Amino acid sequence: MMGRNMQEGADPQKQTFVSGGDAREDETIQSTLVKIIERADAKTVTEIEGISTL
């Protein structure tokens, strides 16, 4: 997990979510993402589109 003092160019933090519907409309996932972004003091966030099977 990225800390507040990670330097530019560090490996990105990746987070995977599983949802029975559209994850973009899942309030639990949205809330979790906001908390992760705030804790990591993220400067950039990228959404990777697509669906993967586990």
N, CA, C and O atoms as a printed pandas DataFrame, in Angstrom:
     atom_number atom_name residue_name chain_id  residue_number  x_coord  y_coord  z_coord
0              1         N          MET        A               1    0.839   -1.174    0.000
1              2        CA          MET        A               1    0.000    0.000    0.000
2              3         C          MET        A               1    0.886    1.239    0.000
3              4         O          MET        A               1    1.904    1.282    0.690
4              5         N          MET        A               2    0.500    2.234   -0.766
5              6        CA          MET        A               2    1.303    3.440   -0.857
6              7         C          MET        A               2    1.163    4.282    0.393
7              8         O          MET        A               2    0.064    4.442    0.924
8              9         N          GLY        A               3    2.257    4.811    0.853
9             10        CA          GLY        A               3    2.229    5.708    1.990
10            11         C          GLY        A               3    2.202    7.146    1.530
11            12         O          GLY        A               3    2.252    7.430    0.333
12            13         N          ARG        A               4    2.123    8.033    2.470
13            14        CA          ARG        A               4    2.038    9.448    2.127
14            15         C          ARG        A               4    3.336    9.997    1.520
15            16         O          ARG        A               4    3.314   11.026    0.846
16            17         N          ASN        A               5    4.443    9.330    1.749
17            18        CA          ASN        A               5    5.715    9.861    1.295
18            19         C          ASN        A               5    6.281    9.125    0.090
19            20         O          ASN        A               5    7.480    9.214   -0.178
20            21         N          MET        A               6    5.435    8.396   -0.647
21            22        CA          MET        A               6    5.923    7.688   -1.825
22            23         C          MET        A               6    6.381    8.708   -2.858
23            24         O          MET        A               6    5.755    9.753   -3.036
24            25         N          GLN        A               7    7.467    8.397   -3.527
25            26        CA          GLN        A               7    8.010    9.323   -4.498
26            27         C          GLN        A               7    7.366    9.129   -5.854
27            28         O          GLN        A               7    6.822    8.067   -6.156
28            29         N          GLU        A               8    7.435   10.161   -6.659
29            30        CA          GLU        A               8    6.923   10.093   -8.016
30            31         C          GLU        A               8    7.623    8.951   -8.754
31            32         O          GLU        A               8    8.832    8.768   -8.615
32            33         N          GLY        A               9    6.871    8.195   -9.527
33            34        CA          GLY        A               9    7.439    7.081  -10.268
34            35         C          GLY        A               9    7.368    5.763   -9.511
35            36         O          GLY        A               9    7.756    4.726  -10.050
36            37         N          ALA        A              10    6.877    5.778   -8.267
37            38        CA          ALA        A              10    6.750    4.545   -7.483
38            39         C          ALA        A              10    5.677    3.665   -8.109
39            40         O          ALA        A              10    4.808    4.155   -8.830
40            41         N          ASP        A              11    5.737    2.371   -7.835
41            42        CA          ASP        A              11    4.725    1.450   -8.341
42            43         C          ASP        A              11    3.351    1.883   -7.845
43            44         O          ASP        A              11    3.199    2.257   -6.683
44            45         N          PRO        A              12    2.348    1.834   -8.723
45            46        CA          PRO        A              12    1.013    2.255   -8.299
46            47         C          PRO        A              12    0.364    1.241   -7.371
47            48         O          PRO        A              12    0.656    0.047   -7.429
48            49         N          GLN        A              13   -0.512    1.732   -6.523
49            50        CA          GLN        A              13   -1.332    0.865   -5.682
50            51         C          GLN        A              13   -2.481    0.390   -6.554
51            52         O          GLN        A              13   -3.098    1.191   -7.256
52            53         N          LYS        A              14   -2.775   -0.900   -6.518
53            54        CA          LYS        A              14   -3.877   -1.449   -7.301
54            55         C          LYS        A              14   -4.920   -2.008   -6.363
55            56         O          LYS        A              14   -4.595   -2.635   -5.355
56            57         N          GLN        A              15   -6.169   -1.780   -6.699
57            58        CA          GLN        A              15   -7.273   -2.274   -5.888
58            59         C          GLN        A              15   -8.283   -2.922   -6.824
59            60         O          GLN        A              15   -8.648   -2.339   -7.844
60            61         N          THR        A              16   -8.734   -4.120   -6.485
61            62        CA          THR        A              16   -9.708   -4.845   -7.284
62            63         C          THR        A              16  -10.988   -5.022   -6.476
63            64         O          THR        A              16  -10.942   -5.322   -5.283
64            65         N          PHE        A              17  -12.112   -4.835   -7.125
65            66        CA          PHE        A              17  -13.409   -4.992   -6.476
66            67         C          PHE        A              17  -14.244   -5.993   -7.247
67            68         O          PHE        A              17  -14.132   -6.108   -8.468
68            69         N          VAL        A              18  -15.087   -6.722   -6.515
69            70        CA          VAL        A              18  -16.019   -7.674   -7.118
70            71         C          VAL        A              18  -17.423   -7.189   -6.798
71            72         O          VAL        A              18  -17.731   -6.868   -5.650
72            73         N          SER        A              19  -18.273   -7.136   -7.815
73            74        CA          SER        A              19  -19.631   -6.662   -7.632
74            75         C          SER        A              19  -20.577   -7.478   -8.496
75            76         O          SER        A              19  -20.222   -7.899   -9.597
76            77         N          GLY        A              20  -21.781   -7.699   -7.992
77            78        CA          GLY        A              20  -22.786   -8.426   -8.757
78            79         C          GLY        A              20  -23.415   -7.571   -9.840
79            80         O          GLY        A              20  -24.065   -8.096  -10.745
80            81         N          GLY        A              21  -23.231   -6.262   -9.761
81            82        CA          GLY        A              21  -23.787   -5.326  -10.748
82            83         C          GLY        A              21  -22.700   -4.401  -11.245
83            84         O          GLY        A              21  -21.524   -4.764  -11.264
84            85         N          ASP        A              22  -23.089   -3.215  -11.643
85            86        CA          ASP        A              22  -22.145   -2.206  -12.116
86            87         C          ASP        A              22  -21.400   -1.633  -10.916
87            88         O          ASP        A              22  -21.988   -0.921  -10.102
88            89         N          ALA        A              23  -20.133   -1.933  -10.803
89            90        CA          ALA        A              23  -19.329   -1.501   -9.651
90            91         C          ALA        A              23  -19.290    0.020   -9.528
91            92         O          ALA        A              23  -19.108    0.547   -8.430
92            93         N          ARG        A              24  -19.457    0.729  -10.642
93            94        CA          ARG        A              24  -19.428    2.196  -10.606
94            95         C          ARG        A              24  -20.635    2.762   -9.879
95            96         O          ARG        A              24  -20.611    3.921   -9.465
96            97         N          GLU        A              25  -21.695    1.972   -9.713
97            98        CA          GLU        A              25  -22.899    2.428   -9.032
98            99         C          GLU        A              25  -23.038    1.825   -7.632
99           100         O          GLU        A              25  -24.054    2.034   -6.968
100          101         N          ASP        A              26  -22.037    1.088   -7.183
101          102        CA          ASP        A              26  -22.055    0.437   -5.870
102          103         C          ASP        A              26  -21.548    1.432   -4.820
103          104         O          ASP        A              26  -20.373    1.801   -4.834
104          105         N          GLU        A              27  -22.426    1.864   -3.913
105          106        CA          GLU        A              27  -22.055    2.884   -2.920
106          107         C          GLU        A              27  -20.950    2.420   -1.979
107          108         O          GLU        A              27  -20.130    3.228   -1.545
108          109         N          THR        A              28  -20.919    1.129   -1.660
109          110        CA          THR        A              28  -19.873    0.601   -0.783
110          111         C          THR        A              28  -18.512    0.712   -1.456
111          112         O          THR        A              28  -17.532    1.106   -0.825
112          113         N          ILE        A              29  -18.455    0.367   -2.728
113          114        CA          ILE        A              29  -17.194    0.462   -3.478
114          115         C          ILE        A              29  -16.783    1.923   -3.612
115          116         O          ILE        A              29  -15.608    2.248   -3.442
116          117         N          GLN        A              30  -17.727    2.806   -3.913
117          118        CA          GLN        A              30  -17.404    4.232   -4.039
118          119         C          GLN        A              30  -16.826    4.789   -2.746
119          120         O          GLN        A              30  -15.829    5.511   -2.764
120          121         N          SER        A              31  -17.452    4.450   -1.626
121          122        CA          SER        A              31  -16.987    4.927   -0.324
122          123         C          SER        A              31  -15.588    4.394   -0.018
123          124         O          SER        A              31  -14.729    5.123    0.479
124          125         N          THR        A              32  -15.375    3.130   -0.317
125          126        CA          THR        A              32  -14.057    2.515   -0.081
126          127         C          THR        A              32  -12.986    3.184   -0.924
127          128         O          THR        A              32  -11.890    3.456   -0.433
128          129         N          LEU        A              33  -13.291    3.452   -2.186
129          130        CA          LEU        A              33  -12.322    4.119   -3.069
130          131         C          LEU        A              33  -11.945    5.499   -2.549
131          132         O          LEU        A              33  -10.770    5.866   -2.553
132          133         N          VAL        A              34  -12.933    6.262   -2.102
133          134        CA          VAL        A              34  -12.654    7.601   -1.573
134          135         C          VAL        A              34  -11.725    7.512   -0.363
135          136         O          VAL        A              34  -10.785    8.298   -0.249
136          137         N          LYS        A              35  -11.975    6.572    0.529
137          138        CA          LYS        A              35  -11.121    6.397    1.712
138          139         C          LYS        A              35   -9.696    6.022    1.315
139          140         O          LYS        A              35   -8.738    6.557    1.872
140          141         N          ILE        A              36   -9.550    5.112    0.361
141          142        CA          ILE        A              36   -8.216    4.695   -0.097
142          143         C          ILE        A              36   -7.474    5.891   -0.694
143          144         O          ILE        A              36   -6.297    6.102   -0.403
144          145         N          ILE        A              37   -8.158    6.664   -1.521
145          146        CA          ILE        A              37   -7.539    7.828   -2.171
146          147         C          ILE        A              37   -7.096    8.844   -1.120
147          148         O          ILE        A              37   -5.992    9.383   -1.195
148          149         N          GLU        A              38   -7.966    9.103   -0.139
149          150        CA          GLU        A              38   -7.620   10.068    0.915
150          151         C          GLU        A              38   -6.453    9.587    1.758
151          152         O          GLU        A              38   -5.543   10.364    2.044
152          153         N          ARG        A              39   -6.458    8.318    2.163
153          154        CA          ARG        A              39   -5.378    7.781    3.008
154          155         C          ARG        A              39   -4.041    7.784    2.299
155          156         O          ARG        A              39   -3.000    8.016    2.914
156          157         N          ALA        A              40   -4.073    7.522    0.992
157          158        CA          ALA        A              40   -2.826    7.474    0.223
158          159         C          ALA        A              40   -2.371    8.868   -0.201
159          160         O          ALA        A              40   -1.274    9.031   -0.736
160          161         N          ASP        A              41   -3.215    9.873    0.039
161          162        CA          ASP        A              41   -2.925   11.236   -0.415
162          163         C          ASP        A              41   -2.599   11.219   -1.904
163          164         O          ASP        A              41   -1.642   11.845   -2.358
164          165         N          ALA        A              42   -3.430   10.477   -2.656
165          166        CA          ALA        A              42   -3.191   10.268   -4.089
166          167         C          ALA        A              42   -3.261   11.568   -4.868
167          168         O          ALA        A              42   -4.126   12.407   -4.612
168          169         N          LYS        A              43   -2.369   11.733   -5.800
169          170        CA          LYS        A              43   -2.360   12.890   -6.690
170          171         C          LYS        A              43   -2.987   12.531   -8.031
171          172         O          LYS        A              43   -3.474   13.409   -8.742
172          173         N          THR        A              44   -2.979   11.247   -8.381
173          174        CA          THR        A              44   -3.517   10.769   -9.649
174          175         C          THR        A              44   -4.283    9.476   -9.415
175          176         O          THR        A              44   -3.839    8.605   -8.667
176          177         N          VAL        A              45   -5.437    9.361  -10.062
177          178        CA          VAL        A              45   -6.244    8.143  -10.006
178          179         C          VAL        A              45   -6.614    7.774  -11.429
179          180         O          VAL        A              45   -7.061    8.626  -12.197
180          181         N          THR        A              46   -6.432    6.506  -11.788
181          182        CA          THR        A              46   -6.739    6.032  -13.125
182          183         C          THR        A              46   -7.703    4.867  -13.045
183          184         O          THR        A              46   -7.488    3.924  -12.284
184          185         N          GLU        A              47   -8.777    4.932  -13.837
185          186        CA          GLU        A              47   -9.712    3.821  -13.930
186          187         C          GLU        A              47   -9.339    2.986  -15.145
187          188         O          GLU        A              47   -9.179    3.513  -16.246
188          189         N          ILE        A              48   -9.202    1.696  -14.940
189          190        CA          ILE        A              48   -8.921    0.791  -16.043
190          191         C          ILE        A              48  -10.236    0.111  -16.393
191          192         O          ILE        A              48  -10.786   -0.646  -15.593
192          193         N          GLU        A              49  -10.731    0.382  -17.578
193          194        CA          GLU        A              49  -12.019   -0.169  -17.980
194          195         C          GLU        A              49  -11.890   -1.648  -18.320
195          196         O          GLU        A              49  -10.852   -2.113  -18.789
196          197         N          GLY        A              50  -12.959   -2.357  -18.074
197          198        CA          GLY        A              50  -12.986   -3.757  -18.456
198          199         C          GLY        A              50  -13.459   -4.626  -17.315
199          200         O          GLY        A              50  -13.586   -4.191  -16.171
200          201         N          ILE        A              51  -13.709   -5.849  -17.663
201          202        CA          ILE        A              51  -14.165   -6.839  -16.710
202          203         C          ILE        A              51  -13.209   -8.031  -16.755
203          204         O          ILE        A              51  -12.833   -8.496  -17.831
204          205         N          SER        A              52  -12.829   -8.511  -15.599
205          206        CA          SER        A              52  -11.962   -9.673  -15.516
206          207         C          SER        A              52  -12.673  -10.741  -14.711
207          208         O          SER        A              52  -13.367  -10.435  -13.741
208          209         N          THR        A              53  -12.503  -11.984  -15.104
209          210        CA          THR        A              53  -13.070  -13.072  -14.314
210          211         C          THR        A              53  -12.007  -13.593  -13.380
211          212         O          THR        A              53  -10.824  -13.647  -13.717
212          213         N          LEU        A              54  -12.447  -13.975  -12.204
213          214        CA          LEU        A              54  -11.514  -14.480  -11.198
214          215         C          LEU        A              54  -11.539  -15.982  -11.178
215          216         O          LEU        A              54  -10.820  -16.602  -10.395
